[in-house]
Amino acid sequence: GDDWQLVLVDLPGFQRPRDTLTEHMQRTVDASFEDVDAVLLVFDARERAYGLPEVLDAVGSLHTAIELPDSRYLDYASVGAPQLIADTACACWLLVGEATEADWRREDLAAHAVHTSLNGQPSGSGVGANVLRDPRLALTWLANELRTYGQGLTAGDLVTTGTCVTPVPVAPGDTFRADFGAFGALQVELGLG
């Protein structure tokens, strides 16, 4: 009728802004609800946070991975949060290995070492603690962060928790290898174009 309207909101909406862009978008969403009489939520808002054991119980397998970052910005570090978000946080390619056969649940993932090489020469090393102190904590944070937005992780989702090793510049023709110890190793050869 003439005295009602339907407002459909996809993200953003019903979230806590953490940057200027999302804050502006949230104000726009909030303003659209000022004269609304009823709001229908079409997601299950879980009240309590997921705990680490509950999240880990839901993990089906652990895979090694190499992320090849890229950006459309020459100086990505200076462009600011909204531009980095629009640039998918410099994500570009993700090479995912087979599920490890090692008993990763018994390992201290925060202390687990990763060593990399570029063209056969050592290029870096790091530990799981470089990912929010522990990659398991990063995964739990993500599960809870998505929960607050009414989304969530579902069976079959692939999650990369972050890098253990500082990225190194690569170029066409390079060979990059990451050795994850008992979890396996991955190698990528970058084509010439």
C-alpha positions as CSV (number, residue, x, y, z in Angstrom):
1,G,0.0,0.0,0.0
2,D,0.9,3.7,0.1
3,D,1.6,3.7,3.8
4,W,4.3,1.1,4.0
5,Q,7.6,0.2,2.4
6,L,9.9,-2.8,2.3
7,V,13.6,-2.2,3.0
8,L,16.0,-5.0,2.2
9,V,19.5,-4.7,3.7
10,D,22.5,-6.8,2.9
11,L,25.8,-6.0,4.6
12,P,26.4,-3.6,6.1
13,G,23.7,-3.7,8.7
14,F,23.5,-4.7,12.3
15,Q,27.2,-4.6,12.8
16,R,29.8,-2.7,14.8
17,P,31.9,-0.5,12.4
18,R,35.6,-0.9,12.7
19,D,36.7,1.6,10.0
20,T,35.5,4.9,8.5
21,L,34.0,3.3,5.4
22,T,31.9,0.8,7.3
23,E,31.0,3.5,9.8
24,H,29.6,5.7,7.0
25,M,27.8,2.7,5.4
26,Q,26.3,1.8,8.8
27,R,25.0,5.4,9.3
28,T,23.2,5.1,6.0
29,V,21.6,1.8,7.0
30,D,20.7,3.1,10.5
31,A,19.0,6.2,8.9
32,S,16.9,4.0,6.6
33,F,15.4,2.3,9.7
34,E,14.4,5.5,11.5
35,D,10.7,5.3,10.3
36,V,10.5,1.5,10.2
37,D,7.8,-0.2,12.3
38,A,9.1,-3.7,12.1
39,V,12.4,-5.4,11.1
40,L,12.5,-9.1,10.1
41,L,15.9,-10.7,10.8
42,V,16.6,-13.6,8.5
43,F,19.5,-15.1,10.3
44,D,20.1,-16.9,13.5
45,A,22.0,-14.6,15.8
46,R,23.9,-16.8,18.1
47,E,24.1,-15.2,21.5
48,R,27.2,-16.8,22.9
49,A,30.6,-16.8,21.4
50,Y,32.3,-19.9,20.1
51,G,35.1,-21.3,22.2
52,L,38.4,-22.6,20.9
53,P,37.6,-26.3,21.5
54,E,34.2,-25.9,19.7
55,V,35.8,-24.3,16.7
56,L,38.6,-26.9,16.5
57,D,36.1,-29.7,16.7
58,A,34.4,-28.3,13.6
59,V,37.7,-28.3,11.5
60,G,37.7,-31.2,9.1
61,S,41.3,-31.0,7.9
62,L,44.5,-28.8,7.9
63,H,46.1,-27.9,4.6
64,T,49.3,-26.1,3.9
65,A,49.0,-23.0,1.7
66,I,51.0,-20.3,-0.1
67,E,49.4,-16.9,-0.7
68,L,50.7,-14.8,-3.5
69,P,49.7,-11.3,-2.6
70,D,49.3,-8.5,-5.1
71,S,47.8,-5.0,-5.2
72,R,46.8,-2.5,-7.7
73,Y,48.5,0.1,-5.6
74,L,52.2,0.7,-5.9
75,D,52.4,1.9,-2.3
76,Y,49.7,-0.2,-0.7
77,A,50.9,0.5,2.8
78,S,50.0,4.2,2.5
79,V,46.5,4.1,0.9
80,G,44.4,3.5,4.0
81,A,41.9,0.9,5.2
82,P,39.0,1.6,2.8
83,Q,41.2,1.2,-0.2
84,L,42.9,-1.9,1.1
85,I,39.5,-3.4,1.8
86,A,38.4,-2.6,-1.8
87,D,41.7,-4.2,-2.9
88,T,40.8,-7.4,-1.1
89,A,43.5,-6.8,1.4
90,C,46.2,-7.5,-1.2
91,A,44.9,-11.1,-1.7
92,C,45.5,-12.5,-5.1
93,W,46.2,-16.2,-5.5
94,L,46.1,-19.0,-2.9
95,L,47.8,-22.3,-3.6
96,V,46.3,-25.0,-1.3
97,G,48.0,-28.3,-0.6
98,E,46.5,-31.6,0.2
99,A,45.2,-32.2,3.7
100,T,48.1,-33.1,6.0
101,E,48.2,-36.6,7.3
102,A,50.1,-35.4,10.4
103,D,48.2,-35.3,13.7
104,W,48.0,-31.5,13.7
105,R,45.6,-31.4,16.6
106,R,48.3,-32.6,19.0
107,E,50.8,-30.0,17.7
108,D,51.5,-26.6,19.3
109,L,50.5,-24.6,16.2
110,A,51.7,-21.4,17.8
111,A,55.3,-22.8,18.0
112,H,55.2,-24.6,14.7
113,A,57.9,-23.4,12.3
114,V,57.6,-22.6,8.6
115,H,60.7,-22.0,6.4
116,T,60.6,-20.6,2.9
117,S,63.1,-20.4,0.0
118,L,63.1,-18.4,-3.2
119,N,65.0,-19.9,-6.1
120,G,66.6,-22.4,-3.8
121,Q,67.9,-19.8,-1.3
122,P,66.5,-19.3,2.2
123,S,64.1,-16.4,2.1
124,G,62.3,-16.4,5.5
125,S,61.1,-18.3,8.5
126,G,58.4,-17.8,11.0
127,V,56.1,-19.6,13.5
128,G,52.3,-19.9,13.9
129,A,52.4,-17.3,16.7
130,N,52.9,-14.7,13.9
131,V,49.2,-15.2,13.2
132,L,47.3,-13.4,16.0
133,R,49.5,-15.3,18.5
134,D,48.2,-18.6,17.3
135,P,46.4,-19.6,14.1
136,R,43.7,-21.4,16.2
137,L,42.9,-18.1,17.9
138,A,42.7,-16.4,14.5
139,L,40.2,-19.1,13.4
140,T,38.1,-18.7,16.5
141,W,38.2,-14.9,16.2
142,L,36.9,-15.2,12.6
143,A,34.1,-17.6,13.6
144,N,33.0,-15.1,16.3
145,E,33.4,-12.1,14.1
146,L,31.2,-13.6,11.4
147,R,28.7,-14.6,14.1
148,T,28.3,-11.0,15.2
149,Y,27.3,-10.1,11.6
150,G,24.8,-12.9,11.3
151,Q,26.9,-14.9,9.0
152,G,29.0,-17.8,9.9
153,L,31.3,-20.5,8.7
154,T,29.8,-23.6,7.2
155,A,31.0,-27.1,6.4
156,G,33.3,-27.1,3.5
157,D,34.5,-23.5,3.9
158,L,38.2,-22.9,3.3
159,V,39.8,-20.5,5.8
160,T,43.3,-19.1,5.6
161,T,44.3,-17.8,9.0
162,G,47.2,-15.7,7.9
163,T,50.8,-15.8,7.1
164,C,53.5,-17.1,9.4
165,V,56.3,-15.7,7.3
166,T,56.8,-12.1,6.0
167,P,56.0,-12.1,2.3
168,V,59.0,-11.8,0.0
169,P,59.0,-10.1,-3.4
170,V,58.7,-12.5,-6.3
171,A,59.0,-12.1,-10.0
172,P,58.1,-14.2,-13.1
173,G,60.4,-17.2,-13.4
174,D,60.9,-17.4,-9.6
175,T,60.3,-20.6,-7.7
176,F,59.0,-20.2,-4.1
177,R,58.8,-23.0,-1.6
178,A,57.3,-23.2,1.8
179,D,58.3,-26.1,4.2
180,F,55.8,-26.7,6.9
181,G,57.8,-29.5,8.5
182,A,55.6,-32.5,9.4
183,F,52.6,-30.9,7.7
184,G,54.3,-31.0,4.3
185,A,55.8,-28.6,1.8
186,L,54.4,-26.6,-1.2
187,Q,56.2,-25.1,-4.1
188,V,55.0,-22.7,-6.8
189,E,56.8,-21.8,-10.0
190,L,55.8,-18.4,-11.4
191,G,55.3,-18.4,-15.1
192,L,57.0,-15.9,-17.4
193,G,53.7,-14.5,-18.5
